[in-house]
């Protein structure tokens, strides 16, 4: 039997670990269960990772990279767009991310693992949103209350996420409209993007 290339083997371990962490949670997933599913030996695992914690963080990072790239692309493409056009694109991406999150949440997904993935994603997006808010303030396009941009970004990211992920019966459109109304107040602008 031909040996698998090291990078392919490493990716296989990460895929298995992700699935097991998602289904069983961090505590119930073991190095033995990961290598067992890969038909490998413990030494093979330690060739690629120093610990369960290391593979866990690698899995979280890999999961986030996809979303971060999408948000960065939106920011690049919307660099000269008005704030509301850019916000609309961001909200569509968040809605898409929510749909993927819901797919993962079906069945035997571990709630703590899903929460960790979600929090890690928001923290990874934080620098991108800080830059977005800061640049729009500098351009005079938005005028939020004078406060630390990092704290404002935390409020926006976690607040918007709470509204989007809320389990109430509101439609995605209703939630987006509520977010826009709140942002009008916070940023001192009208939905058309003109200062109020």
C-alpha positions in Angstrom: 0.0 0.0 0.0 1.4 3.4 -1.0 2.1 5.9 1.8 0.1 9.1 1.9 2.0 12.4 1.4 2.7 14.1 4.7 0.6 17.2 3.9 -2.4 15.0 2.8 -2.1 12.9 6.0 -2.0 16.1 8.1 -5.1 17.4 6.4 -6.8 14.0 6.9 -6.1 14.2 10.6 -7.5 17.7 10.7 -10.6 16.8 8.9 -11.2 13.8 11.2 -10.4 16.0 14.3 -12.8 18.7 13.1 -15.6 16.1 12.6 -15.0 14.5 16.0 -14.7 17.8 17.9 -17.9 19.0 16.2 -19.8 15.8 17.0 -18.3 14.9 20.4 -16.8 18.1 21.8 -13.2 18.7 22.8 -13.2 16.6 26.0 -14.6 13.5 24.4 -12.3 13.6 21.4 -9.0 11.9 21.9 -5.8 11.5 19.9 -6.5 7.8 19.8 -9.9 8.3 18.3 -8.5 10.6 15.7 -5.7 8.3 14.6 -8.0 5.3 14.9 -10.4 6.7 12.3 -7.3 7.5 10.1 -6.1 3.9 10.4 -2.8 5.3 11.8 -0.6 5.1 14.8 0.0 7.6 17.6 3.5 8.4 16.3 1.9 9.5 13.0 -0.2 12.1 15.0 2.8 13.4 16.9 4.7 13.8 13.6 2.2 16.5 12.7 0.9 17.9 16.0 2.4 18.2 19.5 -0.9 17.8 21.3 -4.7 17.6 21.0 -4.8 21.3 21.9 -2.5 22.1 18.9 -4.7 20.2 16.4 -7.8 21.8 18.0 -6.3 25.3 17.3 -5.2 24.3 13.8 -8.8 23.2 13.1 -10.3 26.5 14.4 -7.8 28.5 12.3 -8.5 26.5 9.2 -12.2 26.9 9.7 -11.9 30.7 10.0 -9.6 31.2 7.0 -12.4 30.6 4.6 -14.6 33.3 6.2 -11.8 35.8 6.7 -10.9 35.6 3.0 -14.5 36.2 2.0 -14.7 39.3 4.3 -11.4 40.6 3.2 -12.5 40.3 -0.5 -15.7 42.2 0.3 -13.6 44.9 2.1 -11.2 45.2 -0.9 -14.0 45.3 -3.5 -16.1 47.7 -1.4 -13.2 50.0 -0.6 -14.8 52.9 -2.4 -18.4 51.9 -1.9 -20.7 53.8 0.3 -21.2 52.5 3.8 -24.7 51.0 3.1 -23.6 49.1 0.0 -20.7 47.6 1.9 -22.9 46.8 4.9 -25.4 45.1 2.6 -22.7 42.8 1.2 -21.4 42.1 4.7 -24.9 41.2 6.0 -25.4 38.8 3.0 -22.1 37.1 3.8 -23.2 36.8 7.5 -26.5 35.3 6.4 -24.6 32.8 4.3 -22.3 32.0 7.2 -25.4 31.5 9.4 -26.9 29.0 6.9 -23.6 27.0 7.0 -23.6 27.2 10.8 -27.1 25.8 10.9 -26.1 22.9 8.6 -23.4 22.0 11.0 -25.7 22.4 14.0 -28.1 19.7 12.7 -27.9 16.4 14.3 -25.2 15.5 16.8 -23.2 18.7 16.9 -21.6 19.6 20.2 -23.0 23.0 21.3 -19.8 24.1 23.0 -17.7 23.3 19.9 -20.1 25.3 17.7 -20.0 28.2 20.2 -16.1 28.1 20.2 -16.1 28.1 16.4 -18.5 31.1 16.3 -16.5 33.1 18.9 -13.3 32.4 17.2 -14.7 33.5 13.9 -15.9 36.8 15.4 -12.6 37.5 17.0 -10.8 36.8 13.7 -13.1 39.3 12.0 -12.4 42.0 14.6 -9.4 43.6 13.0 -11.1 43.8 9.6 -14.2 45.4 11.2 -12.0 47.8 13.2 -10.3 48.9 10.1 -13.6 49.3 8.3 -15.1 51.5 11.1 -12.0 53.5 11.5 -11.6 54.3 7.8 -15.3 55.2 7.5 -15.0 57.6 10.5 -11.8 59.2 9.0 -13.7 59.7 5.7 -16.5 61.4 7.6 -19.0 58.8 6.3 -20.1 57.7 9.8 -20.0 59.6 13.1 -20.5 57.3 16.0 -20.2 58.5 19.6 -16.6 59.3 20.6 -15.3 56.0 22.0 -12.6 53.5 21.4 -13.0 51.9 18.0 -12.1 48.4 19.3 -15.0 48.6 21.9 -17.3 49.8 19.2 -16.3 47.0 17.0 -16.9 44.4 19.7 -20.4 45.9 20.2 -21.1 45.7 16.5 -19.8 42.3 15.8 -21.3 40.6 18.8 -24.5 42.6 18.7 -25.1 41.9 15.0 -24.2 38.3 15.5 -26.7 38.0 18.4 -29.5 39.4 16.2 -28.6 37.3 13.2 -28.2 34.1 15.2 -31.3 34.7 17.4 -33.7 31.8 17.5 -36.8 33.9 17.3 -39.3 33.7 14.4 -38.1 36.9 12.7 -37.1 36.6 9.1 -33.6 37.3 7.9 -34.9 40.5 6.2 -36.6 41.7 9.4 -33.3 41.1 11.3 -31.3 43.0 8.6 -33.7 45.9 8.8 -33.4 46.0 12.6 -29.6 46.0 12.4 -29.7 48.9 9.8 -32.0 51.0 12.1 -29.7 50.5 15.0 -26.6 51.4 12.9 -28.4 54.6 11.8 -28.6 55.6 15.4 -25.1 54.5 16.4 -23.4 56.0 13.3 -25.5 59.1 13.0 -26.5 58.4 9.4 -29.6 57.8 7.4 -30.2 54.6 5.5 -29.3 56.4 2.3 -25.9 57.0 3.8 -26.3 60.8 4.3 -25.4 62.3 7.6 -28.4 63.1 9.8 
